[in-house]
């Protein structure tokens, strides 16, 4: 055997490929091997972390006033807050779709100076404390704000402490969820379909509307669901920018906070509604997050 043959044989042994007739030899993990032999220093904190996350939810279910729950949910105050929350969250999602999808396309499909900085600014509301976001909205869109004073003097529009202010606050904190989801889907989509449509005579907007939009529709749907759920649960920016006026700006999270001081059963009932919405969101996104890889 020559030195070259010896080198090839050694490489075949190391890689597990025997080209001399036996075919590829691969090690296969036995079924269930990944779940065996969990180190105790990892298992204990993992179980403690799981209990830490589940215990408050279990306590909410255990202490829920199940007998009086229908009465609590049909009370005028709770129904008013629930109806306002659904309307405002849906309107905020619509605003996020109209503004967020083009913004995501801009970040994913175009090159311009400072694009990374713009992307960082778009995602800033995700880490910004909601109360700080509410203060920023007041300084921008308040009666004496940078833009708000112009809206008030030119058009007579006042956003703070109105239902429209709730939609603005919820859109501010919810839109980044949609932008991130749609941008990721756009980056995963093949741009050659868009380019092929433009070479056949379609404009950039027509190519986006007829080719790209159907391709990224699952990402848009997932982002819209996330934005809607985030808008429904918004508290800090809403109470800072829009206040807490029953029937006008009091959404479900604000109603929970107020009811916790006077009527704990109503607070628990509203919390159960928000918990059910969160579970529904996870169920809707199960193909995206909850499937095993």
Steps between C-alpha positions, in 0.01 A plus 500: 500500500639835398515805725209652307283193561585508871399866522168428329431208733573715805268773371225244444535374857487853644200616295311172516478469120630178354513535123636152453159342476353519847339838435466785748506403864329749726442497869135527579382630830276260682140613547460697819874541547470878533279470806723263697764583750392858583758646742353578838652853513301579183183309583434667837515864383306407188215360710514799734479735201205307360322516833577871529331565165201271552419563867346849454282373215388202705422729794289719269299197390464363854385830650269590212136558602364242259143511638468875464715522187208533254355778711836675522562484127152630415513796736481838321845614617680184391316480169573866432873451559501178297320661205730803503808278519393290203420805289821685585722192458346426160541863390862502622566180304353659187726803545797269552419312179461814289823654627703198611492282188649773274755577771599134520534487119720811510731343757517163326513589130681834471848625576543848645747669734424437867268206440633319806440807714145533368437131580626560853262794538210289375568232760558752780137490626550130571751576777384849592297510825136559401467793739797669331328439168188670633702801615668517157160492332381785722804708407445428132120493462375676811321833489835676545703232325731538204234381254197508727489878522488519121218245487311700760548842343458398135238225514363513854611139563591402856622143551590464871229369733277391212413165343716593203784553746457141617536379141812715454661369820421138414628543146827643629577194712348235269628599156861379557373144550342506155797670334747244636281206397437631147862605448621153596254343257608736224866414553415129480297546179687470171529848340547346156123461461466876546783563254343266245172690524675833442685363196161401353384860522338521842573802718662458839168557675317255273770238561465554872121481489467203264812295581664592830189563707351150448841346583537683832135477605571240776758736652256791479231294670735395779619857549144629505401250767800596713429870454133452591584306814762757603255786441232322700730465800656848488491690831786745562491710184119501499453628854774761452386633163125431503412483871248271669150626422225233507327464165755716320856384575466226762614179333510158664848528656403835650171356621690214665724746682203707619282201593782343700458776756120486528373170355762222488255254343449730202877540470543122493223465242665751270837335555350168393378661178849631426646159585258333258600746228868425560438126475304555179792697356742219581261248346480712185879515478561134587638422151753781543619457858361185654606229255804289571792553267 
